[in-house]
Amino acid sequence: MTAEFAEAVDALASLIRAGASPRAAVTLWPEHAPSSLKRVLERVARRVTLGAAPEHAIRAARELDEVSDAIAAAFVVHRSSGASLAEMLERVSAATRRRVEANRSAGAGSAGARMSARLVAGLPLAFVPLMPAARSSMFDVTGSAILILGVALCAGGLRWVSSLIPAPPRDDEVAQVAECLAGVLRAGGTLAVAMSVALAVAPEEIRNELERAARRVRLGVGWTRALSLSEGPVNALAPAIARSYRRGLPAADVLEELARGRRAAAASDFEVALRRAPVMMVLPLTLCVLPAYALLGLAPFVRGIAPL
């Protein structure tokens, strides 16, 4: 996901604000969106021109990543409840920008740490071109063994230190659902409508859990109870909704707070793992990289002075 996705959503919201109908806005969308997305949006516009519902055409554009589901949900809510489509799209754009910024920050930290670690672990390989200057044979049994073992240790050290650098966290699935619910509720939809929209756009990892909760609701169980019976991560939604009822708070506020809290916790865990990585690198540096330095940088020169 890039900031251009947010720019595209802003362009669509602006067309709606200018008075275009939802279908007309989608057909005009490619002319106002970033050039890198123009081809994808032209396909969306063609589907709408041929009679497809805007939400179906947008959801079919998988190049738009998870943004396509959020935009499609806004169109569904607008058609079913008359809620402001432009306002919902602007919320989608704002949420997308926040996620892009968080991913960019996490990716920069992870990439910087990984590059530094690989640079240190790969430095012994710089001695390989200098080995002939040691005036010791690289192609006898001992020289070949030193070269092969040193390169193998260096390669193992590189893989080891790379595995210790944490990857940037993926966006939390429960936070995505909570944000979707909050957006529908703020647009005037009921919790039942919000849940039906969330079920349609939920990530694959938790969609089955939401479907089971929806089946319980159809059997007469309330949404709070149905979600609390889930054994997966979606049960975190139940306390948030129940808390809003107990305290008389808007459910949208509580759900947005839940989404922010889960994303902040994931970012904090990532930062902790990133700071722990240099400490854990002591093992590969000691067991792989330092021996590789000795074999590739020191051993050839020792052999040149005192042939083994």
Kinemage of the C-alpha trace (Angstrom):
@kinemage 1
@onewidth
@group {chain A} dominant
@subgroup {mainchain}
@vectorlist {calphas} color= white
{ca met a 1} P 0.000 0.000 0.000
{ca thr a 2} L 1.279 3.445 -0.949
{ca ala a 3} L 0.229 7.038 -0.383
{ca glu a 4} L -1.094 7.081 -3.964
{ca phe a 5} L -3.984 4.877 -2.823
{ca ala a 6} L -4.997 7.589 -0.347
{ca glu a 7} L -4.702 10.232 -3.079
{ca ala a 8} L -6.984 8.155 -5.300
{ca val a 9} L -9.601 7.855 -2.549
{ca asp a 10} L -9.391 11.606 -1.941
{ca ala a 11} L -10.007 12.192 -5.657
{ca leu a 12} L -13.106 9.984 -5.564
{ca ala a 13} L -14.415 11.773 -2.467
{ca ser a 14} L -13.849 15.143 -4.179
{ca leu a 15} L -15.920 14.061 -7.167
{ca ile a 16} L -18.747 13.059 -4.832
{ca arg a 17} L -18.447 16.378 -2.984
{ca ala a 18} L -18.663 18.189 -6.329
{ca gly a 19} L -22.085 16.673 -6.936
{ca ala a 20} L -21.326 13.635 -9.091
{ca ser a 21} L -23.449 10.553 -8.495
{ca pro a 22} L -21.615 7.448 -7.222
{ca arg a 23} L -21.655 5.797 -10.664
{ca ala a 24} L -20.598 8.984 -12.460
{ca ala a 25} L -17.828 9.574 -9.931
{ca val a 26} L -16.390 6.125 -10.541
{ca thr a 27} L -16.436 6.594 -14.327
{ca leu a 28} L -14.661 9.961 -13.964
{ca trp a 29} L -12.254 8.632 -11.344
{ca pro a 30} L -9.345 7.636 -13.671
{ca glu a 31} L -9.018 11.226 -14.927
{ca his a 32} L -8.462 12.595 -11.412
{ca ala a 33} L -6.459 9.806 -9.755
{ca pro a 34} L -2.641 9.404 -9.693
{ca ser a 35} L -1.236 8.294 -13.034
{ca ser a 36} L 0.197 5.071 -11.596
{ca leu a 37} L -3.343 3.862 -10.798
{ca lys a 38} L -4.995 5.164 -13.966
{ca arg a 39} L -4.969 1.837 -15.811
{ca val a 40} L -6.482 -0.045 -12.869
{ca leu a 41} L -9.186 2.574 -12.374
{ca glu a 42} L -9.983 2.611 -16.089
{ca arg a 43} L -10.859 -1.080 -15.799
{ca val a 44} L -13.089 -0.242 -12.839
{ca ala a 45} L -14.781 2.535 -14.814
{ca arg a 46} L -15.386 0.208 -17.785
{ca arg a 47} L -17.075 -2.368 -15.559
{ca val a 48} L -19.358 0.318 -14.117
{ca thr a 49} L -20.156 1.623 -17.629
{ca leu a 50} L -21.148 -1.916 -18.626
{ca gly a 51} L -23.609 -2.068 -15.730
{ca ala a 52} L -21.663 -3.471 -12.769
{ca ala a 53} L -22.406 -2.035 -9.343
{ca pro a 54} L -19.598 0.339 -8.251
{ca glu a 55} L -18.767 -1.741 -5.161
{ca his a 56} L -18.443 -4.922 -7.236
{ca ala a 57} L -16.246 -3.242 -9.826
{ca ile a 58} L -14.015 -1.719 -7.146
{ca arg a 59} L -13.706 -4.942 -5.160
{ca ala a 60} L -12.643 -6.765 -8.327
{ca ala a 61} L -9.642 -4.434 -8.635
{ca arg a 62} L -7.310 -6.407 -6.398
{ca glu a 63} L -4.418 -4.099 -7.339
{ca leu a 64} L -5.958 -1.594 -4.931
{ca asp a 65} L -5.061 -3.949 -2.095
{ca glu a 66} L -7.205 -3.772 1.055
{ca val a 67} L -8.349 -0.251 0.127
{ca ser a 68} L -10.728 -1.769 -2.439
{ca asp a 69} L -12.727 -3.504 0.301
{ca ala a 70} L -12.982 -0.336 2.373
{ca ile a 71} L -14.166 1.728 -0.623
{ca ala a 72} L -16.666 -0.951 -1.611
{ca ala a 73} L -18.004 -1.019 1.957
{ca ala a 74} L -18.573 2.746 1.810
{ca phe a 75} L -20.654 2.358 -1.357
{ca val a 76} L -22.700 -0.451 0.221
{ca val a 77} L -23.437 1.572 3.361
{ca his a 78} L -24.337 4.647 1.301
{ca arg a 79} L -26.814 2.700 -0.809
{ca ser a 80} L -28.403 0.876 2.127
{ca ser a 81} L -28.602 3.727 4.642
{ca gly a 82} L -28.087 6.961 2.716
{ca ala a 83} L -25.013 7.823 4.784
{ca ser a 84} L -22.593 10.392 3.391
{ca leu a 85} L -20.403 8.598 0.863
{ca ala a 86} L -17.879 11.436 0.634
{ca glu a 87} L -17.414 11.478 4.409
{ca met a 88} L -16.852 7.723 4.536
{ca leu a 89} L -14.347 7.895 1.677
{ca glu a 90} L -12.458 10.670 3.439
{ca arg a 91} L -12.238 8.451 6.521
{ca val a 92} L -10.891 5.637 4.363
{ca ser a 93} L -8.275 8.007 2.951
{ca ala a 94} L -7.225 9.216 6.415
{ca ala a 95} L -6.942 5.650 7.720
{ca thr a 96} L -4.924 4.652 4.650
{ca arg a 97} L -2.476 7.517 5.180
{ca arg a 98} L -1.982 6.500 8.806
{ca arg a 99} L -1.240 2.913 7.828
{ca val a 100} L 1.115 3.996 5.047
{ca glu a 101} L 3.056 6.218 7.434
{ca ala a 102} L 3.264 3.479 10.061
{ca asn a 103} L 4.415 0.906 7.488
{ca arg a 104} L 6.973 3.336 6.082
{ca ser a 105} L 8.433 4.040 9.519
{ca ala a 106} L 8.571 0.357 10.459
{ca gly a 107} L 10.022 -0.615 7.090
{ca ala a 108} L 12.758 2.020 7.321
{ca gly a 109} L 13.790 0.813 10.775
{ca ser a 110} L 13.816 -2.826 9.723
{ca ala a 111} L 15.679 -2.161 6.454
{ca gly a 112} L 18.337 -0.042 8.183
{ca ala a 113} L 18.990 -2.651 10.846
{ca arg a 114} L 19.095 -5.456 8.263
{ca met a 115} L 21.556 -3.596 6.029
{ca ser a 116} L 23.882 -2.798 8.943
{ca ala a 117} L 23.805 -6.396 10.134
{ca arg a 118} L 24.504 -7.771 6.659
{ca leu a 119} L 27.341 -5.321 6.144
{ca val a 120} L 29.081 -6.435 9.334
{ca ala a 121} L 28.423 -10.135 8.686
{ca gly a 122} L 29.587 -9.920 5.080
{ca leu a 123} L 32.836 -8.007 5.677
{ca pro a 124} L 34.984 -11.176 5.880
{ca leu a 125} L 34.221 -11.773 2.195
{ca ala a 126} L 36.188 -8.603 1.396
{ca phe a 127} L 39.360 -10.521 2.323
{ca val a 128} L 38.836 -13.134 -0.408
{ca pro a 129} L 40.246 -10.950 -3.255
{ca leu a 130} L 43.239 -10.157 -1.012
{ca met a 131} L 44.117 -13.792 -0.327
{ca pro a 132} L 46.581 -14.079 -3.278
{ca ala a 133} L 48.572 -11.198 -1.743
{ca ala a 134} L 49.353 -13.469 1.210
{ca arg a 135} L 51.658 -15.510 -1.096
{ca ser a 136} L 50.101 -18.753 0.063
{ca ser a 137} L 48.353 -21.216 -2.221
{ca met a 138} L 44.587 -20.991 -2.317
{ca phe a 139} L 44.222 -24.205 -4.315
{ca asp a 140} L 46.003 -26.811 -2.239
{ca val a 141} L 44.024 -28.907 0.227
{ca thr a 142} L 44.598 -26.583 3.191
{ca gly a 143} L 43.988 -23.365 1.233
{ca ser a 144} L 40.808 -24.715 -0.337
{ca ala a 145} L 39.548 -25.909 3.038
{ca ile a 146} L 40.207 -22.483 4.593
{ca leu a 147} L 38.420 -20.719 1.731
{ca ile a 148} L 35.393 -23.011 1.697
{ca leu a 149} L 34.990 -23.045 5.475
{ca gly a 150} L 35.415 -19.267 5.750
{ca val a 151} L 32.860 -18.549 3.016
{ca ala a 152} L 30.446 -21.100 4.526
{ca leu a 153} L 30.740 -19.494 7.979
{ca cys a 154} L 30.228 -16.047 6.463
{ca ala a 155} L 27.156 -17.189 4.533
{ca gly a 156} L 25.755 -18.869 7.635
{ca gly a 157} L 26.363 -15.717 9.659
{ca leu a 158} L 24.601 -13.608 7.031
{ca arg a 159} L 21.535 -15.846 7.095
{ca trp a 160} L 21.537 -15.982 10.875
{ca val a 161} L 21.744 -12.229 11.469
{ca ser a 162} L 19.131 -11.596 8.771
{ca ser a 163} L 16.716 -13.959 10.497
{ca leu a 164} L 17.086 -11.996 13.748
{ca ile a 165} L 15.835 -8.726 12.219
{ca pro a 166} L 12.043 -8.566 12.651
{ca ala a 167} L 9.878 -7.863 9.644
{ca pro a 168} L 7.543 -4.842 9.839
{ca pro a 169} L 4.240 -5.907 11.395
{ca arg a 170} L 1.243 -6.492 9.191
{ca asp a 171} L -1.805 -4.376 9.810
{ca asp a 172} L -3.841 -5.922 12.629
{ca glu a 173} L -6.942 -7.690 11.261
{ca val a 174} L -9.083 -6.895 14.298
{ca ala a 175} L -8.063 -3.233 14.048
{ca gln a 176} L -9.190 -3.218 10.407
{ca val a 177} L -12.599 -4.634 11.359
{ca ala a 178} L -12.960 -2.227 14.303
{ca glu a 179} L -12.115 0.704 12.050
{ca cys a 180} L -14.652 -0.473 9.467
{ca leu a 181} L -17.360 -0.818 12.145
{ca ala a 182} L -16.584 2.645 13.491
{ca gly a 183} L -16.790 4.183 10.026
{ca val a 184} L -20.212 2.675 9.345
{ca leu a 185} L -21.511 3.694 12.779
{ca arg a 186} L -20.297 7.272 12.339
{ca ala a 187} L -22.030 7.383 8.971
{ca gly a 188} L -25.338 6.584 10.674
{ca gly a 189} L -25.528 2.828 10.244
{ca thr a 190} L -26.673 0.468 12.978
{ca leu a 191} L -24.438 -2.138 14.570
{ca ala a 192} L -26.199 -4.860 12.558
{ca val a 193} L -25.498 -2.997 9.308
{ca ala a 194} L -21.911 -2.327 10.403
{ca met a 195} L -21.352 -6.009 11.164
{ca ser a 196} L -22.762 -7.093 7.806
{ca val a 197} L -20.399 -4.682 6.039
{ca ala a 198} L -17.445 -5.796 8.176
{ca leu a 199} L -18.258 -9.409 7.363
{ca ala a 200} L -18.119 -8.625 3.648
{ca val a 201} L -14.754 -6.842 3.788
{ca ala a 202} L -13.021 -8.637 6.683
{ca pro a 203} L -9.555 -10.130 6.026
{ca glu a 204} L -9.566 -13.837 5.202
{ca glu a 205} L -7.781 -14.661 8.485
{ca ile a 206} L -10.786 -13.725 10.632
{ca arg a 207} L -13.705 -13.882 8.210
{ca asn a 208} L -14.659 -17.396 9.318
{ca glu a 209} L -14.830 -16.262 12.941
{ca leu a 210} L -17.116 -13.371 12.028
{ca glu a 211} L -19.312 -15.725 9.984
{ca arg a 212} L -19.689 -18.039 12.991
{ca ala a 213} L -20.601 -15.041 15.155
{ca ala a 214} L -23.173 -13.975 12.535
{ca arg a 215} L -24.723 -17.463 12.626
{ca arg a 216} L -25.085 -17.176 16.410
{ca val a 217} L -26.802 -13.816 15.967
{ca arg a 218} L -29.271 -15.362 13.522
{ca leu a 219} L -30.073 -17.909 16.235
{ca gly a 220} L -31.006 -15.099 18.611
{ca val a 221} L -27.742 -14.290 20.393
{ca gly a 222} L -26.698 -10.632 20.655
{ca trp a 223} L -23.606 -9.449 18.822
{ca thr a 224} L -21.682 -8.816 22.036
{ca arg a 225} L -22.323 -12.335 23.282
{ca ala a 226} L -21.739 -13.878 19.836
{ca leu a 227} L -18.334 -12.202 19.523
{ca ser a 228} L -17.334 -13.076 23.099
{ca leu a 229} L -17.939 -16.790 22.344
{ca ser a 230} L -15.337 -16.682 19.596
{ca glu a 231} L -12.049 -18.398 20.404
{ca gly a 232} L -10.077 -16.235 17.992
{ca pro a 233} L -8.924 -12.608 18.012
{ca val a 234} L -12.341 -11.149 17.098
{ca asn a 235} L -13.487 -11.720 20.682
{ca ala a 236} L -11.557 -8.514 21.467
{ca leu a 237} L -14.422 -6.630 19.816
{ca ala a 238} L -16.957 -7.839 22.403
{ca pro a 239} L -15.529 -5.989 25.462
{ca ala a 240} L -15.230 -2.783 23.438
{ca ile a 241} L -18.863 -2.877 22.333
{ca ala a 242} L -20.054 -3.897 25.807
{ca arg a 243} L -18.039 -1.057 27.372
{ca ser a 244} L -19.688 1.480 25.095
{ca tyr a 245} L -23.117 0.238 26.184
{ca arg a 246} L -22.250 0.259 29.894
{ca arg a 247} L -20.758 3.754 29.868
{ca gly a 248} L -23.139 5.276 27.349
{ca leu a 249} L -20.261 6.102 25.012
{ca pro a 250} L -20.575 6.111 21.217
{ca ala a 251} L -19.533 2.663 20.011
{ca ala a 252} L -17.563 4.265 17.177
{ca asp a 253} L -15.297 6.069 19.671
{ca val a 254} L -14.599 2.873 21.594
{ca leu a 255} L -13.931 0.866 18.436
{ca glu a 256} L -11.535 3.500 17.095
{ca glu a 257} L -9.751 3.466 20.432
{ca leu a 258} L -9.493 -0.331 20.196
{ca ala a 259} L -8.012 -0.077 16.685
{ca arg a 260} L -5.472 2.552 17.772
{ca gly a 261} L -4.527 0.517 20.840
{ca arg a 262} L -3.953 -2.702 18.912
{ca arg a 263} L -1.858 -0.951 16.267
{ca ala a 264} L 0.143 0.862 18.946
{ca ala a 265} L 0.759 -2.448 20.737
{ca ala a 266} L 1.946 -4.080 17.500
{ca ala a 267} L 4.261 -1.124 16.811
{ca ser a 268} L 5.627 -1.299 20.364
{ca asp a 269} L 6.292 -5.047 20.042
{ca phe a 270} L 8.104 -4.410 16.773
{ca glu a 271} L 10.275 -1.712 18.353
{ca val a 272} L 11.157 -4.035 21.239
{ca ala a 273} L 12.083 -6.835 18.841
{ca leu a 274} L 14.138 -4.422 16.746
{ca arg a 275} L 16.097 -3.260 19.798
{ca arg a 276} L 16.589 -6.828 20.990
{ca ala a 277} L 18.038 -7.943 17.643
{ca pro a 278} L 21.558 -6.453 18.147
{ca val a 279} L 21.842 -8.283 21.474
{ca met a 280} L 20.839 -11.576 19.855
{ca met a 281} L 23.405 -11.008 17.090
{ca val a 282} L 26.215 -11.683 19.563
{ca leu a 283} L 25.811 -15.414 18.877
{ca pro a 284} L 26.162 -15.375 15.063
{ca leu a 285} L 28.920 -12.767 15.253
{ca thr a 286} L 30.850 -14.875 17.770
{ca leu a 287} L 30.212 -18.306 16.259
{ca cys a 288} L 30.255 -17.467 12.534
{ca val a 289} L 31.537 -14.013 11.616
{ca leu a 290} L 34.627 -13.829 13.872
{ca pro a 291} L 35.854 -17.303 12.811
{ca ala a 292} L 35.270 -16.242 9.184
{ca tyr a 293} L 37.442 -13.159 9.789
{ca ala a 294} L 40.175 -15.405 11.180
{ca leu a 295} L 39.973 -17.894 8.308
{ca leu a 296} L 39.674 -15.445 5.410
{ca gly a 297} L 41.655 -12.509 6.761
{ca leu a 298} L 44.325 -13.961 9.046
{ca ala a 299} L 44.965 -17.589 8.142
{ca pro a 300} L 46.294 -16.981 4.575
{ca phe a 301} L 48.849 -14.448 5.832
{ca val a 302} L 49.944 -16.779 8.649
{ca arg a 303} L 50.411 -19.534 6.056
{ca gly a 304} L 52.411 -17.157 3.871
{ca ile a 305} L 54.804 -16.439 6.742
{ca ala a 306} L 54.947 -19.964 8.114
{ca pro a 307} L 53.623 -22.449 5.518
{ca leu a 308} L 51.512 -25.198 7.129
